[in-house]
């Protein structure tokens, strides 16, 4: 009987522990190229690198990023032709569960800063705008790293 109570206690603790991670607020940046042509992927990479540079120079922070300041900073830091191709909006997007370097990011609907270039028909990447994860890119894939809480606890 004691084993049953112990198992129930472990299950309850694992549920409580996993639900704590879901309370964290994640904001994602999604950049979608015009198409999958090399020139359009190059535009997407230029925008991503520009945004990384703006974070490095502290013109953008995780707490202050929004459509207005991102739009203004991209207008001032991109060439006019590329800037005129983009649209920026805040929306809610669904993301599948991901795991990176042992960190689990649950699936769900998340606040997203969406940058579409042209028709926005290309494949995209997304990056978490969250201090712990910023800079990690996740390609479109539904691969999930499965881990056992109990195995990790015992090893």
PEKANOR-V92722 format. One record per residue. RES is the residue in one letter. SS is DSSP state (H for helix, E for strand, C for the rest). PSI is psi in degrees with one decimal (none if undefined). Layout:
res: [RES & RES]
ss: [SS & SS]
psi: [PSI & PSI]
//
This chain:
res: [X & X & X & X & X & X & X & X & X & X & X & X & X & X & X & X & X & X & X & X & X & X & X & X & X & X & X & X & X & X & X & X & X & X & X & X & X & X & X & X & X & X & X & X & X & X & X & X & X & X & X & X & X & X & X & X & X & X & X & X & X & X & X & X & X & X & X & X & X & X & X & X & X & X & X & X & X & X & X & X & X & X & X & X & X & X & X & X & X & X & X & X & X & X & X & X & X & X & X & X & X & X & X & X & X & X & X & X & X & X & X & X & X & X & X & X & X & X & X & X & X & X & X & X & X & X & X & X & X & X & X & X & X & X & X & X & X & X & X & X & X & X & X & X & X & X & X & X & X & X & X & X & X & X & X]
ss: [C & H & H & H & H & H & H & H & H & H & H & H & H & H & H & H & H & H & H & H & H & C & C & C & C & C & E & E & E & E & E & E & C & C & C & C & C & H & H & H & H & H & H & H & H & H & H & H & H & H & H & H & H & H & H & H & C & C & C & C & C & C & C & C & C & C & H & H & H & H & H & H & H & H & H & H & H & C & C & H & H & H & H & C & C & E & E & E & E & E & E & E & E & E & E & C & C & E & E & E & C & C & E & E & E & C & C & E & E & E & E & E & E & E & E & E & E & C & C & C & C & C & C & E & E & E & E & E & C & C & C & C & C & C & C & C & C & E & E & C & C & C & C & C & C & C & C & C & H & H & H & H & H & H & C]
psi: [-37.2 & -35.3 & -38.5 & -45.4 & -39.6 & -43.1 & -43.7 & -41.5 & -42.9 & -41.9 & -44.8 & -43.6 & -39.1 & -35.3 & -44.7 & -42.9 & -43.8 & -31.5 & -22.1 & -37.1 & -28.5 & -13.9 & -14.6 & 145.1 & 123.5 & 135.4 & 131.8 & 151.8 & 124.9 & 125.6 & 122.3 & 122.5 & 162.5 & -42.6 & -171.9 & 10.8 & 151.0 & -40.7 & -38.7 & -37.0 & -36.0 & -42.0 & -43.1 & -42.3 & -39.3 & -44.1 & -44.8 & -46.3 & -36.2 & -42.9 & -42.2 & -42.1 & -41.5 & -35.4 & -43.0 & -35.6 & 2.2 & 24.7 & -21.0 & 142.4 & 163.8 & -32.2 & -27.2 & -5.1 & 131.9 & 176.4 & -43.6 & -51.5 & -32.1 & -43.1 & -47.6 & -45.1 & -38.0 & -36.8 & -37.9 & -14.6 & -4.1 & 156.2 & 154.6 & -40.4 & -44.8 & -43.7 & -38.9 & -13.2 & -13.7 & 153.4 & 141.7 & 132.7 & 156.2 & 133.7 & 176.5 & 126.5 & 149.9 & 136.6 & 139.0 & 163.0 & 143.5 & 154.7 & 134.0 & 126.7 & 42.3 & 2.3 & 127.7 & 131.2 & 111.6 & 152.1 & 163.1 & -176.5 & 127.2 & 150.3 & 132.1 & 137.0 & 110.9 & 122.9 & 116.0 & 134.1 & 121.8 & -126.8 & -11.6 & 40.8 & -0.3 & 169.4 & 155.5 & 167.7 & 162.4 & 148.9 & 136.8 & 130.7 & 76.3 & 130.7 & -39.5 & -27.0 & -11.2 & 137.0 & -14.8 & 130.1 & 141.3 & 117.5 & 160.3 & 109.8 & 150.7 & 20.9 & 133.1 & 136.1 & 116.8 & 133.3 & 155.2 & 125.1 & -44.1 & -39.4 & -44.0 & -35.6 & -39.0 & -20.3 & none]
//
